[in-house]
């Protein structure tokens, strides 16, 4: 059986409109930056910088962010 991840339309529209993937999925999951920081172990300042376009998601961040948001890693990059 193939495990398929379906992207909700509101996330698709947000991404098409230029919203950073991390922000779009975080909003879809209704998780604040503080909560995402606590769940992922990544500082809130880094999450803010990524969502503001001032920092790229580092490879070592991908796994913890994807687990916290329950999305495949490739959806965040």
C-alpha beads as a LAMMPS data file, in Angstrom:
LAMMPS data file: protein, C-alpha beads

77 atoms
76 bonds

1 atom types
1 bond types

-500.0 500.0 xlo xhi
-500.0 500.0 ylo yhi
-500.0 500.0 zlo zhi

Masses

1 110.0

Atoms # bond

1 1 1 0.000 0.000 0.000
2 1 1 1.276 3.453 -0.888
3 1 1 1.234 6.049 1.863
4 1 1 -0.126 9.210 0.270
5 1 1 -0.067 12.611 1.899
6 1 1 -2.840 14.837 0.647
7 1 1 -2.305 18.548 0.840
8 1 1 -5.455 20.424 1.898
9 1 1 -6.688 23.074 -0.539
10 1 1 -6.190 25.934 1.923
11 1 1 -2.524 24.948 2.232
12 1 1 -2.228 24.636 -1.550
13 1 1 -3.679 28.126 -2.019
14 1 1 -1.397 29.565 0.672
15 1 1 1.660 28.006 -0.974
16 1 1 0.566 29.205 -4.423
17 1 1 0.186 32.685 -2.964
18 1 1 3.788 32.651 -1.783
19 1 1 3.315 31.779 1.875
20 1 1 6.278 29.833 3.283
21 1 1 5.514 26.116 3.623
22 1 1 6.352 26.023 7.315
23 1 1 3.849 28.782 8.035
24 1 1 1.136 27.266 5.848
25 1 1 1.358 23.857 7.514
26 1 1 1.692 25.359 10.987
27 1 1 -1.486 27.397 10.476
28 1 1 -3.300 24.382 9.014
29 1 1 -2.414 22.343 12.114
30 1 1 -3.428 25.326 14.267
31 1 1 -0.100 25.334 16.086
32 1 1 1.405 28.562 17.391
33 1 1 5.074 29.336 16.925
34 1 1 5.569 28.785 20.655
35 1 1 3.911 25.362 20.496
36 1 1 5.882 24.357 17.405
37 1 1 9.089 25.397 19.134
38 1 1 8.192 23.293 22.168
39 1 1 7.163 20.254 20.077
40 1 1 10.113 20.384 17.691
41 1 1 12.881 21.581 19.996
42 1 1 13.714 24.353 17.527
43 1 1 13.940 27.847 18.990
44 1 1 10.981 30.119 18.285
45 1 1 13.387 32.706 16.882
46 1 1 14.519 30.223 14.212
47 1 1 10.914 29.390 13.324
48 1 1 10.137 33.107 13.010
49 1 1 13.212 33.663 10.832
50 1 1 12.266 30.752 8.547
51 1 1 8.678 31.960 8.182
52 1 1 9.852 35.534 7.560
53 1 1 12.189 34.316 4.804
54 1 1 15.344 35.280 6.661
55 1 1 16.602 31.736 7.222
56 1 1 16.440 28.423 5.385
57 1 1 15.318 25.247 7.092
58 1 1 18.483 23.396 7.977
59 1 1 18.633 19.693 7.158
60 1 1 18.826 18.717 10.829
61 1 1 15.605 20.678 11.514
62 1 1 13.531 18.877 8.905
63 1 1 12.838 15.698 10.828
64 1 1 11.689 17.371 14.032
65 1 1 9.545 19.911 12.166
66 1 1 7.926 17.256 9.989
67 1 1 7.144 15.113 13.021
68 1 1 5.718 18.054 14.967
69 1 1 3.551 19.138 12.019
70 1 1 2.743 15.581 10.850
71 1 1 3.809 16.298 7.278
72 1 1 6.461 14.666 5.075
73 1 1 9.829 16.388 5.118
74 1 1 9.721 17.163 1.405
75 1 1 6.602 19.282 1.933
76 1 1 8.578 21.732 4.055
77 1 1 11.350 22.471 1.572

Bonds

1 1 1 2
2 1 2 3
3 1 3 4
4 1 4 5
5 1 5 6
6 1 6 7
7 1 7 8
8 1 8 9
9 1 9 10
10 1 10 11
11 1 11 12
12 1 12 13
13 1 13 14
14 1 14 15
15 1 15 16
16 1 16 17
17 1 17 18
18 1 18 19
19 1 19 20
20 1 20 21
21 1 21 22
22 1 22 23
23 1 23 24
24 1 24 25
25 1 25 26
26 1 26 27
27 1 27 28
28 1 28 29
29 1 29 30
30 1 30 31
31 1 31 32
32 1 32 33
33 1 33 34
34 1 34 35
35 1 35 36
36 1 36 37
37 1 37 38
38 1 38 39
39 1 39 40
40 1 40 41
41 1 41 42
42 1 42 43
43 1 43 44
44 1 44 45
45 1 45 46
46 1 46 47
47 1 47 48
48 1 48 49
49 1 49 50
50 1 50 51
51 1 51 52
52 1 52 53
53 1 53 54
54 1 54 55
55 1 55 56
56 1 56 57
57 1 57 58
58 1 58 59
59 1 59 60
60 1 60 61
61 1 61 62
62 1 62 63
63 1 63 64
64 1 64 65
65 1 65 66
66 1 66 67
67 1 67 68
68 1 68 69
69 1 69 70
70 1 70 71
71 1 71 72
72 1 72 73
73 1 73 74
74 1 74 75
75 1 75 76
76 1 76 77
